[in-house]
Amino acid sequence: MAQYLDNDGNNEVDNPAVVQAMIDNGSVLIMSATSKGIEDVFEKFEQADLMNEIDGYTLQDCYGSEKKTSDAADANVPFDVSLEEVLHLITHSGYATAFPDDFAEGQGSGSMLSTLMEAAVGDCGFAHDGTATYPSCAGKYH
């Protein structure tokens, strides 16, 4: 997370508004070995009637099975997906909240990012049919 928030490495947050938004949103990365572990945690919260304890927090899940390690077994794993999950938390809870005109998420949100993405995708949709071709698509990048 450090390089995402302090890209120039000077030990100061590059954009304090993003970090403040993450704090205000109660941003939390939850990590377990597998998705089943996360499900078990939430089930225990429900059983103990504690779901209201996590209201007001922005949660992002991440699994140990997604984390690339230095183990030989991971030698062929091309990417550490946990980096993507951390980025999801920062963009969703930080940038999208601190700068909604530019980074608000979701189709039709009207943010600059969403508008440009919708123009790039055009009428191609978000599905992939396995052929990587969209013959009737008017999007610029499909």
C-alpha positions as CSV (number, residue, x, y, z in Angstrom):
1,M,0.0,0.0,0.0
2,A,2.9,2.3,0.7
3,Q,4.0,2.8,-2.9
4,Y,0.4,3.4,-4.0
5,L,0.0,6.2,-1.4
6,D,3.7,7.4,-1.5
7,N,4.7,6.8,-5.0
8,D,7.8,9.1,-4.9
9,G,9.1,7.3,-1.8
10,N,9.7,10.4,0.2
11,N,7.9,9.0,3.3
12,E,5.0,11.5,2.9
13,V,1.6,10.7,1.5
14,D,1.3,12.1,-2.1
15,N,-2.3,12.9,-1.8
16,P,-3.6,13.5,1.8
17,A,-7.2,13.8,0.6
18,V,-7.1,10.1,-0.5
19,V,-5.8,8.9,2.8
20,Q,-8.3,11.1,4.7
21,A,-11.2,9.6,2.6
22,M,-10.0,6.1,3.4
23,I,-9.9,7.0,7.1
24,D,-13.3,8.6,7.0
25,N,-14.7,5.5,5.2
26,G,-13.1,3.1,7.7
27,S,-11.1,1.3,5.1
28,V,-10.1,-2.2,6.1
29,L,-8.4,-5.0,4.1
30,I,-9.5,-8.4,5.4
31,M,-7.2,-11.3,4.6
32,S,-7.7,-15.0,5.1
33,A,-6.2,-18.1,3.5
34,T,-9.2,-18.6,1.2
35,S,-12.6,-17.1,0.4
36,K,-14.1,-19.8,2.8
37,G,-12.2,-18.1,5.6
38,I,-13.8,-14.8,4.9
39,E,-17.2,-16.4,4.7
40,D,-16.6,-18.1,8.0
41,V,-15.8,-14.8,9.7
42,F,-19.0,-13.1,8.4
43,E,-21.0,-16.1,9.4
44,K,-19.6,-15.8,13.0
45,F,-20.4,-12.1,13.0
46,E,-24.0,-12.9,12.0
47,Q,-24.4,-15.7,14.5
48,A,-23.1,-13.4,17.3
49,D,-25.4,-10.6,16.0
50,L,-22.4,-8.4,15.4
51,M,-23.0,-7.3,11.8
52,N,-23.8,-3.8,13.0
53,E,-20.3,-3.6,14.4
54,I,-18.9,-3.4,10.8
55,D,-21.4,-0.9,9.6
56,G,-19.6,2.2,8.4
57,Y,-16.5,0.3,7.4
58,T,-15.4,-0.2,3.8
59,L,-14.1,-3.7,3.5
60,Q,-12.0,-5.3,0.8
61,D,-11.3,-9.0,1.0
62,C,-8.0,-10.6,0.0
63,Y,-7.0,-14.3,0.2
64,G,-3.6,-15.8,1.0
65,S,-4.2,-18.0,-2.1
66,E,-4.0,-14.8,-4.2
67,K,-0.7,-13.7,-2.7
68,K,2.5,-14.5,-4.6
69,T,5.3,-15.6,-2.4
70,S,8.9,-16.5,-2.9
71,D,8.1,-20.2,-2.6
72,A,9.2,-22.4,-5.6
73,A,5.5,-23.4,-5.9
74,D,4.7,-19.9,-6.9
75,A,7.4,-19.6,-9.5
76,N,4.8,-19.8,-12.4
77,V,2.3,-17.4,-10.8
78,P,2.4,-14.4,-13.0
79,F,1.0,-11.7,-10.7
80,D,0.4,-11.1,-7.0
81,V,-3.3,-10.5,-7.0
82,S,-3.2,-9.1,-3.5
83,L,-1.7,-5.9,-5.1
84,E,-4.9,-5.6,-7.1
85,E,-7.0,-6.0,-4.0
86,V,-5.1,-3.3,-2.2
87,L,-5.5,-1.0,-5.2
88,H,-9.3,-1.7,-5.2
89,L,-9.5,-0.5,-1.6
90,I,-7.5,2.7,-2.4
91,T,-9.4,3.5,-5.5
92,H,-12.9,2.7,-4.2
93,S,-12.6,4.1,-0.7
94,G,-10.0,6.8,-1.4
95,Y,-9.9,8.3,-4.8
96,A,-13.6,7.7,-5.7
97,T,-14.7,9.4,-2.5
98,A,-12.1,12.2,-2.4
99,F,-12.5,13.1,-6.1
100,P,-16.0,11.9,-7.2
101,D,-16.1,14.2,-10.2
102,D,-13.0,12.4,-11.6
103,F,-13.1,8.9,-10.1
104,A,-16.6,8.0,-8.9
105,E,-17.3,4.4,-9.8
106,G,-20.0,2.6,-11.7
107,Q,-21.6,2.8,-15.1
108,G,-23.6,6.0,-15.4
109,S,-21.8,7.7,-12.4
110,G,-20.9,10.6,-14.6
111,S,-17.3,10.8,-13.4
112,M,-14.6,11.6,-15.9
113,L,-13.2,8.1,-15.5
114,S,-16.5,6.4,-16.0
115,T,-17.4,8.6,-19.0
116,L,-14.1,7.8,-20.7
117,M,-14.4,4.1,-20.0
118,E,-17.9,4.0,-21.3
119,A,-16.8,5.8,-24.5
120,A,-13.9,3.3,-24.9
121,V,-16.0,0.3,-24.4
122,G,-19.0,1.6,-26.4
123,D,-21.9,-0.8,-26.9
124,C,-19.6,-3.8,-26.5
125,G,-20.7,-4.5,-22.9
126,F,-18.5,-6.0,-20.3
127,A,-18.8,-9.7,-21.2
128,H,-16.3,-11.7,-23.0
129,D,-17.5,-14.4,-25.4
130,G,-14.2,-16.3,-25.7
131,T,-13.4,-15.1,-29.2
132,A,-12.1,-11.7,-28.3
133,T,-14.0,-10.3,-31.3
134,Y,-17.1,-8.1,-31.2
135,P,-18.2,-7.6,-34.8
136,S,-21.0,-5.2,-34.1
137,C,-19.2,-3.3,-31.4
138,A,-18.7,0.5,-31.8
139,G,-16.2,0.8,-28.9
140,K,-12.8,2.3,-29.7
141,Y,-10.8,-0.5,-28.0
142,H,-12.8,-3.6,-28.8
